[in-house]
Amino acid sequence: MSSDDIDDTSAPLIEHLAELRTRLIYALAAFVAAMVACFTVWNPIFNVLTHPICSALAERGQECGLYLIKLQEGFFVAIQISLVGGFALAFPFIAFQLWRFVAPGLYRSEKRAFLPFLLASPFMFILGGAFAYFIITPLAFDFFLGFQQVGSLGAEGGGASETAGITFHGSVQEYLSLTIKFILAFGLCFQLPVLLTLMGKAELVSAAGLSSVRKYAVVGILVLAAIVTPPDVITQVILFTVVYGLYEISILLVRRGEKVREKELRAQGLWFDDDEEEDGAAVQDGEGRT
């Protein structure tokens, strides 16, 4: 191994800790700055997040309105939006600081292998969040609002109600928490191909191993769908189909990585098939007996 294959960073432990502190300070400063920026525009962000519920109410001819149940609820809603929005806004810079910390300890080949996963992770998270926002939340809110009912008066019109009306009067904080939960859950679920492909690159999992536990993966995905989605069969089926599809895509990506690695090792003369290894072991065993 030449001296060019690895960066010249054999610093003692104290210097690594100092570098880590510097990166954490930069990341924290970026997060605080992004959080303050989001706090100044929390109303437009809130309007975007309430678009699904407003559209569902408009289809039913209802006015879109959420209520502050507690006096301080509006302030905490602004803080919650600022925290989530600030982290999302600062995440590229935070990831860059993480990369700056770990990159000096990696070989150039490892950097080239790891960098695509670092770029793919935020892209897949955004894709999962968008899927939740544009597809899952409208279906979920349509399901929940389906339990409303219009009250009716008595036949004589005396003012007595025969059936009680059930109308949605939502809490701002409860709605926001539910919407963010959907977005975060689907964003994390869409990390599955990135995670499994990276583990395959590190030879922690194999395509054959992932295929052999496919039935357990199906059960796990069904449980996940039941937890992160409302008790709506349509939404649960959509989530199961998407996540299971991502699992199958992960197997294909891991298998492709294995073929690339096999091709490279064959070119270097370092790859041995199982039959060749068994023949070599048998020859060595025969030589040992003679």
N, C-alpha and C positions, 0 to 999 in steps of 0.2 A: 504494500500500500504506500503510495507516494505521499509526500507532505502536502500536495495540492488537493488530495481527496477530502480533507477535512480542514475546517477553518482553524486558524491559530488562536484558540481560546481556551487554553488550559489554565484558567484562573482559579485561584483558591476559593474555598467555600464562602468566605466572607464577601468576596467580590460578586459571587453569584447571588448571594442574598441582597447585596446592595443593588444589583441590577434588577432583581425581582421587585424590590421596594420601589424603584424608579418606575418600572412598568405599571405597577399597581397604582401609583400616584397619578400617572398620566391617564390610565383607564378611568379612575375615579373622577378625575377632573373633567374628562370628556362626558362621563355619565351625568355629573351635576350640571354641566353647561347645557347638555341636551334636555335634561329634565326641566330646567328653568325656561328654556326656549319653548318646550311643549306646554308649560304652565301658562305662558302668555297667550297661547292659541288653543286652550283646552276646549273652548266652546265649538269651534269648527270641527275639531277631532270628535267631540261628542256627537255632533250632528251627523258625521259620517257613520259612527257606530250605531246610531239609532235609525239609520235609513231602513234596515230590514223590518223592524217592528212597525215603523211608520207606513211602509208599503203594505204590510199585512193588514194593518188597521184600515188603511184607505180602501183596500179591496172590499172591506165590510161596511164601508160608509161611516166609519168611526173617526173621531178626531184623535190625532196623535198627541198624547200628553202623558208624561210621567210625573210622579209626585215626590216631593221631599218629605219623607215620613218623620225624620228627625231634623232638628234645627241645624245641626252641624253637618248633615249629610251632603249638602252641596259642596262644602269645602273638601270633604274626604273624597268625593267623586273627582274633583279637580286634581287632587293629589294622586289618586289612583291612575288617572289618565296620564298624568305627568310622569309617574314612575314607569309605567309600561311603555309609553311613547318615547321617553328618554332612553330607556334601555334599547329599544328597537333602533332608534336613531343613532345611538353611540356604538351599537354592536360592531359595525365594520372596523371602527377605530380600536375597540377593545380586542377584537380578533387579531388586528395587526400588531398590537402590543404583545399579545400572547405569542404570535409568530416571531417577533423580534427577540423574545426571550428564549424560545426553544430552538430557533433556527441555527445559532452558532454551534450547538452540540450535535447537529445532524450532518451526515455525509451529503455530498451534493446529490447523489442518486436518491437519498431519502427525502431531500427537499423537493426534488422533482416529483416524487411519488406522493408526498403528503400535501403539497400545495393545491392540487385539484380538489381534494376533499375539503380543504378549508374554504375554497370558493363555492363548492357545491352545497355546503351546509346551509348558509343563509338563503341561497336560491330556493332550496327545497322547503325551508321553513316558510318563506314568503308564499310559495306555491300552495302549501298546506293551509296557511292562514287565509289565502284568497279563496280556496275551495270551501273552507268553512263559512266565510263571509257571504259568498255569492250563491252557494248551493245549500249547505246544511242549515244555516240559521233561518232562511226563509221557510224551509220545510218544517223545522222545529217550531217556529213561532206560529205557523199556520196550524200545526197540531195542537199547540197549547190554547190558542184562541178559539179553537173549535169547541171548547167546553163552556163558552158563554151561552147565555140564553136570555131571550127578551121576556120581561115580565108582562103579564096580562091582567086587566081589570075584570071584576065580576060582571055578569051578564046584565045586571040592573044599573051598572055604572055608578054604583054608590061609592066608589073609591077604594073598596076593599080589593086586594090583589089576590087572584086565584093562584098564580104562579110567581115565584120570586125571580126577579131579574138578576142575572149574573153577568157583570160587566168588568172588563179589565181596567184596573186602576193601579198601574205598576209603580213600584218603588224604583227610583233612579239607580240607587246603588245595587239593588238586586238584579236589575236588568243588565247593568254594566258588568257585574261579576259573571253572570251567565254567558254573555257575549264573549268576554275575554277568555273564559274557560274553554269555549268552543274553539276559538282561534288558536290558543296555545296548545290545546290537545291535538288538533289536526296538524299544526306546525311541527310538533314533536313526532307525531306518527309518520310524517313524511321524511323524517330523518332516517328511517329504517334502511333504505338502500345505501345511504352514505355510511352508516354505522357498520352494517354487515360487510360491505365491500372493503372498508378499511380493515376490519377484522380478518377478512380473507387475504388481504394484502400482507398482513402481519402473520399469516398462517395460523391464526387462532381458530378459524372455522374453515370448512371446506364445502364445496358444492354438494358432494355426496352426503356429508353430515347434515347439512340443511335440508336436503331432500328426504333423508331418513326420518327426520323429526317433523315432517310436514303435518302429520295428524295432530301433534301437540301444538303446533303453531296455529292450526285452525281453531282449536279450543281456546288458546290464549287470545286470539283476535276476537272471537265471539264474546269472551268475557270483557275485553277492552271496549267493544262496541256497546255492550250493555251498560258499562260504567259511564262513559263520556258522552253518551247521547241520551236524549229523552226516551221514555217508553213508547217509542214510535217505531213500528216494524220497518217502515220504508227507510227512515234515517239510519237505522241500525244495519239494514241490508246494504245501503250505499257505503257506509263506513267499512263494513266487513269486506265488500267487494274491492274497495280501493286499497285497503291495507294488505289484503291477501295478494292483490295484484302487485303491490310493491314488494312483497316477500318473494314472489316468483321472479320478479325483475332482479332482485338481489341475488338469487341463485344463479341467474344467467350472467350477471356481472362478475360474481365470484368465479364461476367456471371460465369465463373469458380471461380473467386475471391469471388463473391457473395455467391456461394454455399458453399465455404470453410468457409466464415464468418458465414453463417446460421448454418452450422454444429457445429461450435465452440459455438455459442450462445445457440443452442439447448442442447448441452452437459452441459452447465452451467445453463440451465433452464431459460434463459433470452430471448428466442425467442417466439414470439406470432404471430400466423397466423392472417390474417385479420378477418376471421370468429370468432376466439376466442376473438379478441378485440371487435368486434361488439356485441357478446353475453355478454361480461363483461360490456360493456357500457349500454346494455339494462337492465341487472340485476341491475346495480347501479341506472338507471333511475327509474325502478319499485320500488326499495327500497325507493327512494326519494319521490315518490308520496304517498307511504303508510305512 
